[in-house]
Amino acid sequence: MRSKVFISVFVALTMLLCIGATVKDAKADALMFPYVVRSTTVTTLISVVNTAESVSEACGLPFSYPGRLHWEYFYKESIANGQTEICLEHDFDSTSSKDDMVTFDIAGVWNAGLAMFNDLGSIPIFVADFTLPVDNPRRAFLLVDNNTNAYFDDDAGFQTNLDGTLYGEAMIIERESGAAVGYIAYNAVGGVKNDDTDLNLAFNDDDHRDILGEVIGDDDTGECEMSPITILPPALVTTKLLVTPTGSSNNDGKDGACDSNNQRLPDLNVVVRLCASPNEDIDDCDCPAGGGGIWNNTEGKISFSVNKNIVCVAADVLQAFMGATAYNSFYSSGKAGWTYVDVDRGTLAGSVNEGPFCETDEAVIMKVEIAEGDTVFNGATVTDAPFGVDNANLVVNNLVWLRNNRNYIDWCDDDTNNDNWRCDSDRGLNFIHNQTADCPLGP
C-alpha cells in the first residue's frame, strides 16, 4: 500500500511541478533567427532541435507531461515592411521532447503550417499552427527558447534546459525559381538572462555573447566593430543588406523603458552606414567625417555620407545606403567594389526621452546577392538552363552573414591573458584594418 501511495503522490507532485513551477535563476537556452520572410512566392523553412529532457520524461512516467518550446515572432506591422516601421509580436508554445526536431514553414505552404515530414509529436499550443499568421508580404525575426517549466524545478534542483540545448537552421526559398539560401540560427553564449525576475533574451555583443562574431557592435567607448563587405557590379547583381538590431546594455529611449540586453522589443533602432575610410586608430574604428563611401576594384573611391536608420528588421537595397547620385555613378561604372559596414546608435528617438523607439548600437547584418535571368559575367551567362527551360526564369541567390569579433572575450581582461595572441588588439574575426606605411626613402 505504501508503495502505491508513494507512486501516486510522486506522480501528482511531478505533474504539478511540471505545470505550475515558478522559474527562478533560469539559464535556459535560446535561438534567434534574425531574418524570416513570407510572401506569395517566398517562404522560410525553420528547423529546431531540442536536447533538453522534461522531468516526467526523465522519471519514465507512463503519461509523460511533454516538454515545451516557446516561439515568438516579431513582424513588421504592415505589408509595406518599412525600414523604420515598428514590429508587432506573436508568440505561442509547442510540445517537444528530448532529441526532438521540428520543421515547418512560416507561410504554411506545406502541411498547412504544422510539423512536416511525418512528424506527429510536435504540436503548437493555443494556436492553429506554427505559421506567422499575417498577410503577405511580411518580414520578421523569430526567437525560440526552452525556458519552460517542464525542464526546470528550482526546489528539486532539476534543470536540463541548459545553454547549448537548442540548435536551429533556416532556409529561405523562392518557390517559383527554386532559388534558396540558408543560415544557422544564432545561439548566443548565456541564453536567457540569469535573473530572478527578468528572463529577457540577451543576444548582445557587448557582453561577448557572440563568440563567432554574429553581431556587429559599437558600445560608445571605442570598443567598436566593422565588417568588410564585397559588392559585385550592381548592374549585374542586386545586393541587399538584411539588418536586425539587437538589444544591448546601451539601450536608451522612451524614458528608460528600453530594458538592457532585451531582444523582446518591437522597436529597436540602429544606424547602419558604409564607410570606406574608418579611423586609422585600431582602437577607434568609427567612421570619421568624410570617411563614408566605397572603394571600387581599381582603388577608386566613391564618397558619400548616408546614415540609414533601421527599426526591428529590414531588407534594404544597396542604393538606400549610398544615395542615388553615388549609386548611379557606381552602377554605370560596371565595376565591383568593397567597403566596411559600420553601426551606430539609432537616431529616430531624437533623445533618450523622446519618440516611440529604443535606441541600440548593434545589429545582426546579412548580405544577400541576387542574379536573375540572363545575367552575364565577363561574357558568360551565369545560369545555364537545361534544354527547354527559359533562362529568364532562373535566379541565383547568395547569403553571407557578416561577422566580426573585435570586442574581445571576457578572459582577455584578465592580466594573466594579456600576452595571449587571441587578445592582440590588432586581431579580430573577419576584421581587416587599413594598414599604411611610411616610405623608407624619405620625402
N, C-alpha and C positions, 0 to 999 in steps of 0.2 A: 504493500500500500504506500509506504513512504516513498519508494522509487517512482511510482506513478504520479504521486503528488508533486514530487520534486521536478519531474519532467514537465508536468503541466505548468507549474509556476515558472520554470525556466523558459519554456516556450512563450508563455504570455509576457514575461518580463522582456525577453529578447525582442518580441514583436513591438512592444511598447517603446523600447529604446530606439528601434529602427524607425518607427513612425514619428515619435514625438520628441526625440532627444534634442537638447539645445546644443548648437555647435559653438564651441569656445576654443580659442587658440588654434584654429584650424590652419593647416598648411596644405590644403588641398591643391590639386593640380588644375591647370587652366591652359586653354589654347586660344589663339587669336588667328582667325582667317581675315587678314587685313582688307581683302577686296573680294567680294562676291557680287554677281550681277545676274539679272534675268531680263529677257526681252522676248519678242516674238520669235527670234531666231537663235538666241544665246541663252544657255543655262550654265549653272555651276554645279558640278558633281562634288559632293562632300563625303569624305570617308574619315571616320574616327574610330580609333582602337582604345579600349579601356581595360587596364590590367588590375584595377582595384577590386577587392572582394568584399561583399557585404557580410554583416555579422551572421545572418541566417545561413548564407552560403557556407561560411567558414565552419559553422556548427553542424552542418549537414541536416538541417531541419527539413522534414518532408514537404512542407508548404512554405518554401523559402520566400521571404519578402525580397523582391529583386532590388538590385542597385538602381541608382538614379543618376542620369546626366542632366545638367541644366544647360539649355540652349538660349542664346539671347542675340537677336538681330538688332542692329542699329541701321536704319534705312532712311534714305532721303524722303522728305515729307511730300514731294510731288514728283510726277513723271518728268518734270523739267530737269531734275537732278542738278540744280545749280551749284556752282563751286562754293558759294557762301550760304547755301541753304542748310538749315539745321536738319537733324535726323529725328525720327520717331523710333520707338522701341517695341519689340515683340519678343516675349520670352515664354518658355514652357519647359517641362521636364520630359524625359523619356525613360523607359525601362532599359536596364543594362545589366551585365553580369561580368564576372571575371573572364578576361581574354575574349571579350565580345568585340565585334566590329560591326558598325552600321554604315551603310552607303545609301545616299538619296540625292536627288537633285532639287535645288531650291525653287525651281519653277514648276515642279510637279509634272514634268513631261513624261517621265517614266514611272509606272506603278502608282500614279496619282499622288506622288509625294510621300509614299510610305517607303519603308526599308526595301531595298532592291535585292535581287539575286537570291530568291528563295529564303529570305531572312524573315522568319515569323516571330522572332523573340524580341525585336526592338520595336517598341510601341510608344508613340507620342502620347503624353498625358494631358488631358484638358483641352486639346486641340485636335483637329481632324487629321493632321499630317505634319510632316517636318518642314513644309514649304514656307517661304516668305510670302504671306498672303496679301499681296498688293498688286495694283495694276502695273503692267509693263509700260515702259522700261524702268528699271529701278536698280540703283547701286546701293551697296551696304557693306558693313563688316559684321562678322559673326564671332561671338565668344562662346566657348564651350568649357564647362568646368564640372568636376565631380565633387563639389563642396556640398554634399547632401548627407542627411543623417544616417543613411543605410551603411555608410562606410566609416562612421565615426561615433564613438561613445567616450567622452572625456572621463567619466567616472570609472568606467571599466578599463580604461587605458587601451582601448581598441581603436586603431586607425590604420586603414590601408590605402586611403586616397592621398598618398604622399606625393611630393613633387616628382615628376617623371613617371606618372601612371597614365598619361594620355598622349596619344600621337595622332596626327591628322594630315591629310593631303587634300588638295583642291584641284579640280580640272575644269577650266573654263572652255566650253565647247560651242563653236559656231556651227549650228546643225545643218545649215544649207550647204556650206562648203566642206565641212568636215574638219576644218582647222581647229586646233586645240592647243592650249598652254596650261601648265600646271605649276604648283609650288607646294612646299611642305609648310604646314601651319606653324606659327611662331609659338613655341613653348618656352616662356621666359623662366630663367632661374628664379625660384622663390614662389611661383604660382600665385595663390591668393595671399593677400597681406596677412601677417600674423598679428592680429589684434582682437581683443575680446568683443568689440562691438562693430568694428569696421572690416567687412570682408570684401571690399572693392578689389578688383583685379588690378595688378600692377605689371605693366609691360614696359616700364620706363627704362631709359638709357642711363640716367644719372645715378642710379644705384647699381650700375654694371650688371643688370639682368640680361642684357643682350650679348652674351659671350661670343656669339658668332657675328656680332655687328649688325643685327637685324634692324636697329633703329638709328637714324641719323639725328644727333642731338647737339644742342648748344645750351649750356647751363648758365650763361650770362657771366661767367667768371674767367673766360678764356679757354676753358676746357670744352672746346667745340670740335665738331666733325664736319667734314665734307665728303662727298663721294664723287670720284671721277666718273664720267659718262661719255661714251662714244655716240655719235649721231651720224647715221647714214644719210645720203643725199635726200632731202625732203621731197624732191620731185619724183623720187622712186619709191621711197618708204615713208609711211606715216608713223611718226614717233609720238607716243603719249606717255605722260607720267601719271601713275596711279598713286595718289597720296592719301594716307590715313594718319591724321595727327594722333599722337599718343600722349596720355596723361603723364605729367612729370611732377616732381616735387616743387617745381616753379609755377604750377598752375596759378593764374590770377584771374580776377574778373567777378562780376556780379556780387559786389560787396562781400567777397570772401566765400561765396557759395560754391566755388570750384574746388572740390576736395583734391588734396595732393595725391599724385600717383593713380588717380581713379580713371580707368578706361570706360567705366559705365556712365559716360556723359554724352549727350546728343549734340553738343555744340563746341567741341574742342576746335580751336582756331590756331593755325600756324601759318607763317610766311615761308614761301619757297622761292628761291632765286637761282639763276645761273650765273656763275662767277668764273671768268677766265683768269683773273689775276688776284688771288687771295693774298692776304698779308704774308710777307716772306718769313716773318717770325713764326716758327713752328708751333709756339705756344699760343698763338693768336691767329686762328685760321679764318676769322671773319672776313667778309668781303668789304674792302675799303671803298671809299668814293672813287668812281672811275674804274673799279675792278670788274664790273659786270660785263658779260659778253661770252663769246665762244671763240675758239681757235679753229680755223679750217685746216684741211690736211696739207696745206702748203705754208703753215705757220702764220697765216694772215689772221688778224683779229677783227672780229665784228663786235663793236661795242654797243651796249645798251644797258639800261637800268630799269628792271621790272621787278617789283616785289609783289608776288602773287599770293593773296590770301586764300586759304583753303579751310573749309569747315567740315568736320566729321569724316567725309570720304569723298574723293573726287577722281575723275579721269580727265585730264586736260591735254589738249594737243600742244605741240611744240610752240606754235605761234603765240599761245597765251603767255608763255614765259619769256618771249623775245620781243613782242610788239610787232606790228605789221611791217614797219619800214625795215627793221633788221632782218626779219624773217624773209621778206621778199628778196632782199639782197642775197641772203644765203641760198634761198631756193633757186634763184636764177643762175647762181654760180655753178651749179651742178656738182659741187664739192661735198665731201663728208667733213666732219669736224669732231671736236671734243671740248669738254668744259668740266667744271665742278658743279654739283648740286649742293646748295647751301640752304640751311633752315634758320629761321629766327622766330622770335616771339610774334604771335598774331597781333594785328593792329586794329581789328574791326571794333573792339570794345571802346577804343578811344582812351580810356584809362581803366584802372582796376575796378572802379566803382560804376562803370557805365556799360550799356549795351547788353544784349542777350547772350554773349559769347564767353567761353572760358579760354583764356589765352594760354597757349603752351608753346614750347620751344623745341619740339622734336616730333619726328614722324617716321612711319614706315613708308618707303618710296620704292615703287617698282617701275621699270621701263618696259613698255610694250612696243614692238615694231611690227607693222603690218604691211605686206606687199601683196597687192591684189592684181588679178588678171594677167595681162601680157607685160608684166614688169621685166625690164631688160637691164642686166648688169654688164656693162662693158661689152655689148654686142650679143650676149647670150641670154635667152629667156630664162627667168628664174624657175618657173614651173614648167614641167614637161608633161603635158596631159597625154593620157593614152588615146589611142585612135577612137574617134567619135565623141570625145569629150571636149567641150569648148574651154580653152584656156581662161577665158574671161570669168569662168565660174570658180576658179581656183584662188585660194588665199593662203599666204604663208604668215604664220604668227610666231613671234618670239617674245619671251618674257624673261627679264633679268631683275632679280631682287638686288637693289643697290645696298651694299654693306660696307660698314666702316666701324672700327673699334678703337679709335684713338683715346676714348675715355677708358682708362686702364682698369683692369680688375682690381678688386679691393686690396689684395695682398701686396700690390705694388707700393702701397703707402707704408708698409712695414719696413723699418730701417734695414732689416736683415735681408731684404729682397731688392734693394735699390740697384745692386750691380747685376741683377738678372737681365738677360737680353730681352725678356718679354716686357720689361719696364722701361726700355730705352724710349725716350720721348720722341725720337725720330722714326719710330716704328709704328705700325698700326695695320690692322687687317684691311687689305684692299685700299690703302691710302698711299698716294704719291704726292710729294710736295715739290714745288718749283725750285730746282737746285741751280743756282747761278755760280759763276766762277770769276775771280779776278784774273785778268790777263797777266801772266808771269813776265811778259816782255815790257810791262810798264805802259804808260800812256803814249 
